[in-house]
Every structure is written in structure tokens, then in C-alpha cells.
Amino acid sequence: MDTTFFESRIRTIADWPEPGVQFRDITPLLRDGAAFHALIDVFAERYAAAHIDAIAGIDARGFI
């Protein structure tokens, strides 16, 4: 799938939390059920042959 499909659902907030930082807000992507499902499918396809036993995630503002 074309990355612009996902990029169009990620909001950029300039100069937050400080000047010069481009914060990428993925909340709109998480709220779009079809887009989020498509993203999970892309990850699953990409790593299907990798024989992954576990995934670790770092908490960020209380989600995922």
C-alpha cells in the first residue's frame, strides 16, 4: 500500500513541544478504523516470515 495513504492520516504539529520540533500526531490514524486495520495488515505482511515470538511497545501518553 502507498505510504501516502497513512501519511495523510498523521497530523504534524510544528514547534511542539518546543521550537524546531515537528510532532507527529498519530491519533487521527488510530481513529480511522479502516486505515488502522490496513496499517496492521501491512505490518503483519512485512513481518510474517520473521518468526517473531514477542513484541515490546513503549507507552506513549497512555496508548499503545
OpenMM code with the backbone's topology and positions (N, CA, C; nanometers):
from openmm import Vec3, app, unit

residues = "MET ASP THR THR PHE PHE GLU SER ARG ILE ARG THR ILE ALA ASP TRP PRO GLU PRO GLY VAL GLN PHE ARG ASP ILE THR PRO LEU LEU ARG ASP GLY ALA ALA PHE HIS ALA LEU ILE ASP VAL PHE ALA GLU ARG TYR ALA ALA ALA HIS ILE ASP ALA ILE ALA GLY ILE ASP ALA ARG GLY PHE ILE".split()
positions = [
    Vec3(0.0843, -0.1181, 0.0000),
    Vec3(0.0000, 0.0000, 0.0000),
    Vec3(0.0887, 0.1242, 0.0000),
    Vec3(0.0449, 0.2249, -0.0686),
    Vec3(0.1178, 0.3511, -0.0800),
    Vec3(0.1251, 0.4199, 0.0564),
    Vec3(0.2449, 0.4639, 0.0948),
    Vec3(0.2632, 0.5263, 0.2267),
    Vec3(0.1857, 0.6570, 0.2406),
    Vec3(0.1546, 0.7242, 0.1311),
    Vec3(0.0790, 0.8495, 0.1417),
    Vec3(-0.0598, 0.8258, 0.2001),
    Vec3(-0.1142, 0.7059, 0.1836),
    Vec3(-0.2431, 0.6702, 0.2439),
    Vec3(-0.2355, 0.6876, 0.3949),
    Vec3(-0.1262, 0.6415, 0.4554),
    Vec3(-0.1094, 0.6530, 0.6004),
    Vec3(-0.0617, 0.7922, 0.6403),
    Vec3(0.0306, 0.8470, 0.5636),
    Vec3(0.0845, 0.9798, 0.5948),
    Vec3(-0.0245, 1.0859, 0.5973),
    Vec3(-0.1247, 1.0723, 0.5129),
    Vec3(-0.2334, 1.1708, 0.5089),
    Vec3(-0.3189, 1.1660, 0.6351),
    Vec3(-0.3030, 1.0615, 0.7146),
    Vec3(-0.3788, 1.0468, 0.8385),
    Vec3(-0.2929, 1.0740, 0.9628),
    Vec3(-0.1756, 1.1292, 0.9430),
    Vec3(-0.0871, 1.1668, 1.0540),
    Vec3(-0.0734, 1.3186, 1.0524),
    Vec3(-0.1109, 1.3801, 1.1633),
    Vec3(-0.1097, 1.5267, 1.1735),
    Vec3(0.0272, 1.5740, 1.2219),
    Vec3(0.0783, 1.6792, 1.1615),
    Vec3(0.2048, 1.7387, 1.2033),
    Vec3(0.1758, 1.8677, 1.2784),
    Vec3(0.2326, 1.8785, 1.3980),
    Vec3(0.2177, 1.9988, 1.4790),
    Vec3(0.3556, 2.0618, 1.4903),
    Vec3(0.3716, 2.1758, 1.4248),
    Vec3(0.5015, 2.2435, 1.4217),
    Vec3(0.5332, 2.3083, 1.5568),
    Vec3(0.6609, 2.3027, 1.5906),
    Vec3(0.7134, 2.3698, 1.7098),
    Vec3(0.6478, 2.3244, 1.8395),
    Vec3(0.6184, 2.1951, 1.8504),
    Vec3(0.5653, 2.1406, 1.9753),
    Vec3(0.6409, 2.0136, 2.0106),
    Vec3(0.6887, 1.9975, 2.1268),
    Vec3(0.6666, 2.0782, 2.2472),
    Vec3(0.7623, 2.1961, 2.2612),
    Vec3(0.8518, 2.2117, 2.1652),
    Vec3(0.9425, 2.3268, 2.1693),
    Vec3(0.9760, 2.3674, 2.0266),
    Vec3(1.0234, 2.4891, 2.0070),
    Vec3(1.0548, 2.5364, 1.8719),
    Vec3(1.1528, 2.4429, 1.7993),
    Vec3(1.1227, 2.4178, 1.6725),
    Vec3(1.2088, 2.3337, 1.5899),
    Vec3(1.1665, 2.1879, 1.5841),
    Vec3(1.0760, 2.1459, 1.6727),
    Vec3(1.0301, 2.0069, 1.6755),
    Vec3(0.9034, 1.9946, 1.5909),
    Vec3(0.8985, 1.8915, 1.5080),
    Vec3(0.7802, 1.8608, 1.4286),
    Vec3(0.7133, 1.7382, 1.4913),
    Vec3(0.6138, 1.7595, 1.5758),
    Vec3(0.5456, 1.6500, 1.6443),
    Vec3(0.4509, 1.5800, 1.5484),
    Vec3(0.4584, 1.4489, 1.5424),
    Vec3(0.3707, 1.3693, 1.4560),
    Vec3(0.2624, 1.3056, 1.5423),
    Vec3(0.1401, 1.3486, 1.5224),
    Vec3(0.0255, 1.3000, 1.5989),
    Vec3(-0.0427, 1.1881, 1.5203),
    Vec3(-0.0376, 1.0664, 1.5734),
    Vec3(-0.0976, 0.9518, 1.5045),
    Vec3(-0.2424, 0.9281, 1.5454),
    Vec3(-0.2970, 1.0138, 1.6325),
    Vec3(-0.4342, 0.9963, 1.6789),
    Vec3(-0.5347, 0.9867, 1.5632),
    Vec3(-0.5258, 1.0714, 1.4611),
    Vec3(-0.6217, 1.0570, 1.3501),
    Vec3(-0.6133, 0.9196, 1.2818),
    Vec3(-0.4953, 0.8627, 1.2728),
    Vec3(-0.4792, 0.7296, 1.2145),
    Vec3(-0.5453, 0.6237, 1.3034),
    Vec3(-0.5285, 0.6367, 1.4346),
    Vec3(-0.5886, 0.5413, 1.5275),
    Vec3(-0.7407, 0.5493, 1.5258),
    Vec3(-0.7957, 0.6675, 1.5016),
    Vec3(-0.9412, 0.6872, 1.4996),
    Vec3(-1.0057, 0.6364, 1.3716),
    Vec3(-0.9286, 0.6251, 1.2647),
    Vec3(-0.9792, 0.5789, 1.1356),
    Vec3(-0.9685, 0.4268, 1.1324),
    Vec3(-1.0774, 0.3597, 1.1644),
    Vec3(-1.0760, 0.2141, 1.1759),
    Vec3(-1.0226, 0.1420, 1.0532),
    Vec3(-1.0653, 0.1843, 0.9357),
    Vec3(-1.0212, 0.1186, 0.8122),
    Vec3(-0.8717, 0.1404, 0.7885),
    Vec3(-0.8242, 0.2617, 0.8129),
    Vec3(-0.6815, 0.2911, 0.7931),
    Vec3(-0.5961, 0.2164, 0.8947),
    Vec3(-0.6412, 0.2123, 1.0208),
    Vec3(-0.5656, 0.1415, 1.1240),
    Vec3(-0.5600, -0.0082, 1.0916),
    Vec3(-0.6694, -0.0636, 1.0471),
    Vec3(-0.6727, -0.2051, 1.0085),
    Vec3(-0.5766, -0.2309, 0.8930),
    Vec3(-0.5754, -0.1412, 0.7952),
    Vec3(-0.4839, -0.1549, 0.6806),
    Vec3(-0.3384, -0.1476, 0.7267),
    Vec3(-0.3090, -0.0595, 0.8218),
    Vec3(-0.1734, -0.0481, 0.8750),
    Vec3(-0.1305, -0.1778, 0.9440),
    Vec3(-0.2186, -0.2357, 1.0232),
    Vec3(-0.1886, -0.3627, 1.0897),
    Vec3(-0.1633, -0.4716, 0.9854),
    Vec3(-0.2423, -0.4733, 0.8782),
    Vec3(-0.2209, -0.5709, 0.7706),
    Vec3(-0.0834, -0.5543, 0.7064),
    Vec3(-0.0400, -0.4291, 0.6857),
    Vec3(0.0915, -0.4030, 0.6272),
    Vec3(0.2017, -0.4564, 0.7186),
    Vec3(0.1898, -0.4286, 0.8492),
    Vec3(0.2893, -0.4801, 0.9444),
    Vec3(0.2903, -0.6327, 0.9453),
    Vec3(0.1721, -0.6932, 0.9487),
    Vec3(0.1635, -0.8392, 0.9525),
    Vec3(0.2271, -0.9020, 0.8291),
    Vec3(0.2004, -0.8450, 0.7128),
    Vec3(0.2586, -0.8968, 0.5885),
    Vec3(0.4108, -0.8801, 0.5881),
    Vec3(0.4576, -0.7622, 0.6320),
    Vec3(0.6007, -0.7329, 0.6310),
    Vec3(0.6790, -0.8300, 0.7182),
    Vec3(0.6231, -0.8675, 0.8314),
    Vec3(0.6973, -0.9494, 0.9274),
    Vec3(0.6481, -1.0936, 0.9383),
    Vec3(0.5632, -1.1372, 0.8482),
    Vec3(0.5055, -1.2721, 0.8540),
    Vec3(0.6113, -1.3817, 0.8545),
    Vec3(0.7176, -1.3651, 0.7800),
    Vec3(0.8212, -1.4682, 0.7698),
    Vec3(0.9341, -1.4494, 0.8711),
    Vec3(0.9209, -1.3537, 0.9611),
    Vec3(1.0301, -1.3209, 1.0533),
    Vec3(1.0337, -1.4087, 1.1784),
    Vec3(0.9314, -1.4904, 1.1992),
    Vec3(0.9266, -1.5800, 1.3160),
    Vec3(0.9434, -1.5031, 1.4468),
    Vec3(0.8649, -1.4003, 1.4633),
    Vec3(0.8701, -1.3175, 1.5837),
    Vec3(0.7922, -1.3850, 1.6951),
    Vec3(0.8543, -1.3943, 1.8127),
    Vec3(0.7905, -1.4568, 1.9282),
    Vec3(0.7221, -1.3563, 2.0203),
    Vec3(0.7715, -1.2335, 2.0233),
    Vec3(0.7153, -1.1330, 2.1139),
    Vec3(0.7369, -0.9938, 2.0558),
    Vec3(0.6496, -0.9034, 2.0965),
    Vec3(0.6612, -0.7636, 2.0559),
    Vec3(0.6566, -0.6797, 2.1830),
    Vec3(0.7485, -0.5865, 2.1956),
    Vec3(0.7502, -0.4943, 2.3101),
    Vec3(0.7163, -0.3548, 2.2601),
    Vec3(0.6343, -0.2846, 2.3338),
    Vec3(0.5974, -0.1483, 2.2973),
    Vec3(0.6229, -0.0547, 2.4133),
    Vec3(0.6583, 0.0665, 2.3802),
    Vec3(0.6838, 0.1685, 2.4811),
    Vec3(0.5589, 0.2546, 2.4931),
    Vec3(0.5112, 0.2722, 2.6140),
    Vec3(0.3938, 0.3551, 2.6393),
    Vec3(0.4228, 0.5001, 2.5983),
    Vec3(0.3268, 0.5603, 2.5328),
    Vec3(0.3402, 0.6997, 2.4929),
    Vec3(0.2074, 0.7702, 2.5199),
    Vec3(0.2029, 0.8517, 2.6200),
    Vec3(0.0830, 0.9272, 2.6550),
    Vec3(-0.0360, 0.8362, 2.6838),
    Vec3(-0.0118, 0.7144, 2.7255),
    Vec3(-0.1197, 0.6271, 2.7675),
    Vec3(-0.1838, 0.5393, 2.6606),
    Vec3(-0.1305, 0.5371, 2.5401),
    Vec3(-0.1879, 0.4467, 2.4391),
    Vec3(-0.0778, 0.3687, 2.3704),
    Vec3(-0.1147, 0.2518, 2.3245),
    Vec3(-0.0260, 0.1567, 2.2572),
    Vec3(0.1128, 0.1578, 2.3180),
] * unit.nanometer
topology = app.Topology()
chain = topology.addChain("A")
for resn in residues:
    res = topology.addResidue(resn, chain)
    for name in ("N", "CA", "C"):
        topology.addAtom(name, app.Element.getBySymbol(name[0]), res)
